[in-house]
Structure formats: structure tokens, C-alpha cells
Amino acid sequence: MFSVVMYHHINSDDLLLSNSDSMMDAHLALIAQRYITFFPGEEIRENSICLTFDDAYYDFYHYVFPLLQKYNLKALLAVPTAYILEDTDINPAKRLSLKHHNIYENFKEFAPFCTYMELREMIRSGHVAIASHSTNHVDLTQEGIDLNEEIVDSKHLLEEKLGFRVDSFVLPYGKYNDAAVKLAREHYPYVFRIGNAINPSWKGIGGLIYRVKGDTLTTPDALFMPLKQFGFLFKTLIKLIKR
Ligand SMILES: [Zn+2]
């Protein structure tokens, strides 16, 4: 059994999708003491944990990547390809300056996402693996969505641009229907959703890997308190029994 944790921003104005840089530093220090971080498909050990960061915001490169190096940790970064620029000369302060709700529409002028140059550097370090998070970061259950463009084209583009095998898909907003899951499972061994459960294996539960919410931490060890862990375990058992 192992947990997968889902994070988004660092120091964002959207507090529901963010932790402060100091909280993330303390949290990752604690994870380095107690757990072994791993990438999808790697051998599961008693204290394995998988860290995932959604949307590839520039704040990941700016704040989290140095911490992964400092504490020798691994994390999976979920990338929506339509917002990724090859490179940028916009300065870090400007790239970090957007409010969360302005990020998608202003991505060309502010470069608030990691660039392909930065993604390649992080892959080379061995601390970061890349997942597809669709092309346009859309709710895949909406009518008129081209699932092939969102799920299959994003994988091929990332693999071509990064020279890295992309075997994980992170469902945008955690939303899915049968058609989206079927297509994702045909192209990726590892498909991630959101949900307060832990995973018996890399097959997840019903073919989907569950991720617990790591944003808005109140203390560095909030996720690992016995009551919280018991809650995750309890919900996992219910899901396994219901299947
Ligand atoms: Zn997302």
C-alpha cells in the first residue's frame, strides 16, 4: 500500500491550491526523513510515497525543484501541453506575479508555466518525471471534447519534445467518464485521479490511482497524522469492498 499526494501551487493567491514555500520546505524535509519517494512503476516498499504536482506552474521549478534536490526526492509533474513555451526571457518575478485565475489566459505574456527547457533540465536531474495532464487542461467529461487530442496527442508531443517516455496521465480536475478512462488506459499504464484513498498496487483501484490532497497543509505533518491516515485506509477498504 502506498499514498500518492497531489499538490498544485507554491505561494499562490489561491490558498485552496497552494502551500507556502516554507511549509513545503518543512513538509518535504519530513518526507525525506520518513519516506522513500518513487516514480510510477517503481518497486513498492513499506514506506514508499509518490509526490505529484499538477499543472507545471513555474512556481514548481522556482520553489519545489530546488527542494527536491536539497532533500534528494522524486516528484511527478503533470503537464498540460498547450501552455508550455519552449523557452522564455521573462524574469522570475513577473512569471510568479499572476493571480491563479489569470494564469491560463495570460500564459504567453507572463510564462507562468515551466518551459520545455526547464522540463528537460528537471528530467535530466533524475528528481522529476513527467506526466501528461491533457492538452488544454479541460474537463474531459464535457460535450464536444476531442479525447484523442487531449489524451493521445499530449503524450506524443511531450515524448517528442522531451525525449522521455510518458507513461502517466493525470485526469484534469479529477473528472472522467468511461470513454476518457478507456482511452487513457490504452495509452498509459498509470492513470491518476483525486480521492481520499491509498493504493494497494500500481494498478490502483479499478484501474485508477488515487491521490490525496496535499495543498493547504496546516502543519508539515498534517497528512501523516494517525487519524488522517486511518481515514484514508478506511475509505480505501470501502472502495475495495464496493468493487
Ligand atoms: Zn490540473
Residues whose N, C-alpha, C, O or C-beta is under 5 A from the ligand:
A	BS01	ZN	D54 D55 P172 Y173
